[in-house]
Amino acid sequence: FFSVLSRAVSPMLWCWCLLVLCPWVRSDVVHIPVSKEWALTDGRQPASQMAVSPVDRVTALAYATIHVGTPPQPFTMQIDTGSADFLLPGRECTGCPEPVDHAGQPRVHGGFEVAASKTARYPMVCGRHSDAVCAFRMRYGDGSTTSGVVVEDWMSMLVDNKPVVSSRVYIDMQLATVPQSRWRHRNYDGIFGMGPDSAVGNNFTAPFSLVLQHQHFANIFALDVGLDIGHAGGVLSIGGTDRRHYKGEIKWTPMMKRDCIWEYCVAALSLDLGGATIVKSLTEFGVTLIDSGTTQSLLPPGIMRKIQAHFQAHYCHLPLVCGPPGKTLFDDHCIEGDELPRGFPTFTWRFDNGVNVVVTPEVYFERWRGPPLRWCLGIAAREPELGNPNTTLGDTFMAAAYVVFDRHNSRMGFADPVRPARGAVLPGATQRAVPLPTQPRTRAHLGMVLGYSGA
């Protein structure tokens, strides 16, 4: 009897193990097109006036089109590896920005409308507007705040007009932003935070974790933010990597867990500039966050002083490297010209496990909209109000690499990206100093969430 029972139970236990202990994981990978567009954040004029109007900042971030609700409402979402919330403006939001396209022209989009979606609902753990559990309030790097309520609905990503990823998500629906001027214009609708549950600001499950639960993808994604602005040259790959977007091998470095709120942190061991090592201590960097939602690369002030000193000791012959106090690249002055002049050095970031990432001038200089173009240094000292001495490597670093976020194995991969020729950088191009407005440049993009407090 026991022998027969053993033979009968064993297959049952094996099936139970497969279903419960070893859940099914898809082996395929989906690739979502990502475009890099101009990011407008404060007081911008239409593109036709940009050459003659004061600007606070024009730079670039990576976006993808995501549909929300039933029937689907399309939204342009910033892909942000530095946060973990799905943020959309509500139709009745007070102070939310007027959406504009990549040319700075108004877009017809009134925000997310709960009543227009058959599948939208308020989470069962709280009432419609009365329970504080479903309210949220977030503070950003520039001091602005946004608040609203949490809504649950379906989202989908399309490739060739066919949904390839569908999942329910918890949406932070904005109902108010303060101050309004900080959010006046932007050419994206919301933020798709790719971070882990530990970084969620609304106390619910992170959107990418829900995608994994619904679609059974491997717990890994890769992001090529692209280089050229205004083109869909980047890609977000969920469940694996896209061999068409990188060359050579992927080099892996462990993710840092200690003292890292956002999870996607690595250990920077040293930094070379033009072949010379100017920083060679992990403690000087602190933890290093890889954040596609930050436009610049933000470094501790001590490291930024070393970079400036090295530039001014070896590259004074280049435009705006040296000059009167307050009149250099390090003081938010920019080179104006169709091409970036030759001769600027490369940065080499060296991470744990022998991983090196080379960042060329075409990547670490931000291009401001023209004509003519303005070339501004995209590396800056972390401002005191950001509250920590760590390092954030944003778009002006990530455009130099194909970046893989292997969450399952707690490691990050870097490979050389496949890049089309942007055009020769010609010597002798016309350059002249263009000072930025007296208002300080915003160092961190609004997508970088720094704090959360329950409403």
N, C-alpha and C positions, 0 to 999 in steps of 0.2 A: 504493500500500500504506500509506504513512505517513498519507495523508489519511484513509483508512478507519479506521486504527488510532486516529487522533486523535479521530475522531467517536465511536468505540466507548469509548475511555478516558475522555473528558470526562464523560459521564453517570456512569460509575463513580466518578470522583473527586468529582463533585458529591454523590453519595449518601454517599460516605465522609465528606465534610465535614459533611453534615447529621447523620450518626450520631455522629461522633467529636468534631468541633470545635464543633458547634452542637447539643448534646443537646436532646431534647424537653422542654419545660417546660409544665406544665398551666396553663391560663388560669383555671380555677375557683378558688374560695376556700371553705374550710370554716370554720364558726363553731362553736366549742365553748363551751357555757354555762359560766360561771364564777360561783361564789357567794363571798360574803364572809362569813366566820364568825369567831366569837370564837376567838382563839388563846390556848391555855393552855400555859404553859411550865414552871411550877415551883411545887409545893406547893399547888395549888389545891384548894379544897373544892368539892363539888357546887354547882350554881347556886342551889339553894334555901338554901344557907348563905352565899352570897357577900356579902350585904348586911352580915353581922355578923362575917365571918371576915377575918383579914388576907390580903391578896393581894399577890403580887409584881408581876404584870402581867396585865391583860386588855385585849386590843386586837384588831385584825382583820387578816387576810391573805386573799388570793384563792386559791381552790382549784378543781380540776376532778377529775372521776372518770375514772380511767384503768384499763383492764383489762390484766392481765399474765398470760402463760402460756397453756397449752392443757390442760384447759379454762380459760377466763378467770377470773382471780381479781381482783375489783374492789378498787381502792385509791383513797383520797382523797389527791390529790397537790397540794402547794403549788406554784403556778406562780412560779418564781424566776428573774428575769432577771439576778441577780447571781452565779449559779454555773452550772456546765455538767455536772453529774452527775445520774444517775438513781438516787436513793437510796431504798432500802426496807429495813425491818427483816427479818431472817431469823426463821424460826419458832423457832430455838433461841438467839436473841440474849440475851446477859446484860446487864441494865441498860437495855434498850430500854423506852420508855414504854408505859404501859397506854393504848391508844387510848380516847378518850371522844368523845361526840357534842357538838353545839353547845350542849347544855344541861349539859354536864359529866358526863353519865352514861356508865358503861362501855359500850364497844362490843365485840361479839364478833368479834375479829380476831386471829389468832395470828401475823401476819406472813407473808412470802412463803415458800412451801415448794417447794424445788426438785424434790423427789421427786413432788410432785403435778402437775407440768407435764410433758407429753410432749415439749415443744419446748425445755425448758431444758437448757443445757449449759455447761460451763466452757470458756472460750476455748481454742482449740487451741494457743496460744502458751505455755501453762503447764499444770501438773498440777493435780489437784483441790484440794489444800491446801498442797502442798509448795513450789511455786515462788513466789518473792517478787514476780514480775512481776504476778501476779494478786491480790496482797493490797493493801489500801489502808488508810491512816490519815489522818484529817482533823482539823484543829483549827479551832474556831469562835470567834466574837467574844467569848463569855463565858468562854473558857478550857477548855471541855469538849472532849472528843475522841470520835471514833467510828472503829471499825475493822472490817474484815471481808474478804470475798473478792468478786471480780468474777464475775458470772454473765451469760450471754447468753441472751436469750429474746425473744419477741414481745410487743409492747404494742399496744393499740388504744384509740382514743377514740370514744365513741358519741354520736350525736345521734338522739333518738327511737328509742333501742334498736337503732340500726343503726350498724355500724362505718364511720366516715368517714376515719379515719387508722389505718393499720397499719404497723408497722415493727419490725425487730429492733433491740434496744438492749442496751447493756452496763449491767448493774445493779450498783450498789454495794450488796451485801447485807450489812447490819450484823450483826455477831456479838457486838459488845461496845461499850458506851458508858461513859465515865468523866468526871466522877462521875455515878452513877446519878441523884442528886437533880435534876440539871440537866435531865434528860429524863423526869422522872417521869410527867407527863401531857401529852398534846397531842391535839388533835382532828383531826389529819391523820395519814396513814400514812407518807408519804414526800415527797420533793422532786423535782420535774421541773425540772432546770436548763435554761434556754433559752439559755444563753450559748454562745460559740463554742468551737472545739476548743482554743484557746489557754488557756482557763480550766478545762479538764478536770483533775480531780485523780487519775484512775485510769489515765492514759496511753493510754486508748482514744479512739475517736471520740465526740464529744458527741452526746447523744440527738437534739437538733433537727437536727443535720447528717445523721444517719442517716434521720430522717423525710424530709428533702429528697431524699436519695438514693433511697429506696424509692418515694416518692409523686410525685416530679418537680414539687413545688410551686415557685413563684417564691420566691426567697430573701428573704422578708419576712414579718413577723408583726406583729399589732397587739393591744394589750391594754387593755381597759377593766376596771379592778379593781372598779368599782362603788363606791357610797357607803354604801348602807344595809346594815347587818350582819344576817345571817340570811336574806338573799334572794339568789336567783340572778339578779342584775341585771347582772352583768358578762359579758364575752365575750372569748375568745381566738380570734383569726382567723389562720389559717395560709394564706399565699399571697396575702394582700391585706388589705383593710380592710372594715369593715361600716358602711355608710352610715347604718344605723338607730341607731348608737350615737354619732354626732357630728354637729354642725351647723357650717355655714360651711365654710371651707377649711382644709386641713392646711398648717401652716407648717413649713418644713424647716430644720434646722440640722445642720451636719456633725458626724459622730462624730469624737472626738479619738482619735488612734492613739498619740501620744507619751505616755509615762509612764502609760498606761492598761492595767492588767493585764486588766481584765474586758471590754474593747472597747466596751461600751455607755456611753460617756462623752461629755459635751458640754462646751462652753466657756460657763460662766456669767460674764457680763460685769458685771452689777450686780444689786443687790437693793433694791427699794423697800418701805417699810413705811408704810402709811397715806398714800401719796403723796409721802413724803420718801425720797430716796436715801440709804441708810445704808452701803452697800458699793458701790464702783465700781472695783474692781481685780480683774482675772482672777487675779492672783497670790495674793490673799487666799483665794479659793475652792480653789485647786489644780485638779485635775481633778474633774469632777462626774459621779458615777455615778448612773444611773437604775436603781434596784434594788427590784423588787417583793417581794423576800424580806427586806427590812428594814422593820420596823414604823414607826419614827420617821424623821424627817429629821435626819441627823447632820452638824453643821457644825463647822468649826474653832473652837476656844475664843475666838479674837479676834472672830470674827463674832458669836458668841453673846453676848459681852459688849456689843457694840454694840446688838444687839436688845434686851437687857434694859434698857440705859440709855435707849433711845428709848421703850420702853414706860413706864418709870417717870418719864420726863420729861413724857409727854403723856397717859397713860392711868391715872393713879393713882386716878381715881374708879371704876375697874372693880374687881370683886372679886379680891383676892389679887395684884394687880399690884404693889402696894407693901405694906410691912409690916415687922415686925421681921426681922432676919436669920434665914434658915432657915425662914421662914413664908410664902413666896410661891409663885406658880406656877413660878418658876424654881428652886425648892428641892423639887420633886416634891410640892407640895401641890395639891389639886384642888378645883374648885368642885362642889358637890353640888346637884342640882336636875333637874327634868324637862326644862328647856330651858337652852341656853346663853344668858346674858344678852346683850342688844344692846350694840353699841358697840365691839367689838374690831375692830382694823384688818385690812385685807387685805395680803397679801404679793404683790409682783409680781416674778417672776424674769425677767430679761432675758438671753437667750442670743444666741450668734453668729447673724448673718444676719437680725437684726431680729425674732426670735421671742420673744414674751412669754407667760408663763403666770401667771394670777392665781389665788392660793390664798386661799380665804375661810376665816373662822374655823371654819365647820362641817367643813372638811377638816383644818386643822392642829391642831385639838383632838381628842384621842383620847377616845372614849366608853367608860367602864368600865361593866360590867354592873351593873344595879340590880335592883329599884327602891330608891331613886331612882338615876338615872344620875349618874355622876361624870365631870366634864369636866377632862381633864388636858392640859397643853401637850405636843403631839407633836413639838416641835422641841427638840433638845438639843445640847450640846457633845459632840463626839467624844471618847470617853474615851482616855486615854493608851495603854492596852493594845491599842487597835486599830491602833496603829503607823504612822499616816500622817496628814498634815495636810489630806487631801482632803475633799471634800463628798460625802455620800451622800443622795440624795433618795429616800425610801422611800414607804410607803403614804400618809403624811400630806402628800405632794406629788402622787403619781400619781393619787389620787382626784379631783384637780382637772382632769384632762385625759384625752383619748383619746390614747394614746401608740402611735406606729408605729415599729417597729424595722426599717428598710430596710437589711438587711445587704448586699444586692447593691450599692447605691449609697453605702454608708457614711454614712448620714444618719439622723437621727431626726426624726419628725414629731409635732407637737402640735396638737390641735384641741379646741374646746369640746365637752365631753361632753353627751349628752342625759341629763338627770337628772329623775326624777319629784320632785314636791314632797315634802320630808321632813316638813313641818309648820312652822308659823310659829314663829319665835323670838320669844317674847313678853317684853316688858319686865316687870320687877317679879316675876319668878319667884323662888321661895325659893332662896337660895344660902347655903351655909356651908362653911367650910374643912374638908377631910377630909385629914389627913396620911396619906401612904403609910407602909408599914412602914419600920423603920430600915434594913433590907437594901436596898442600892442597886438601882434599877431596871436591868434589863438593856437596854442601849441598842440593841444589834443583835440581830435575831432569829437563831435557830440556823441558819436557812437561809443565812446569809451566810458563805461559806467564806473563811477568811483564810490558810490555809496547807495544805500537803500534804507528807507525808513517806512514803516507801515503807515498808511494814511488813517 
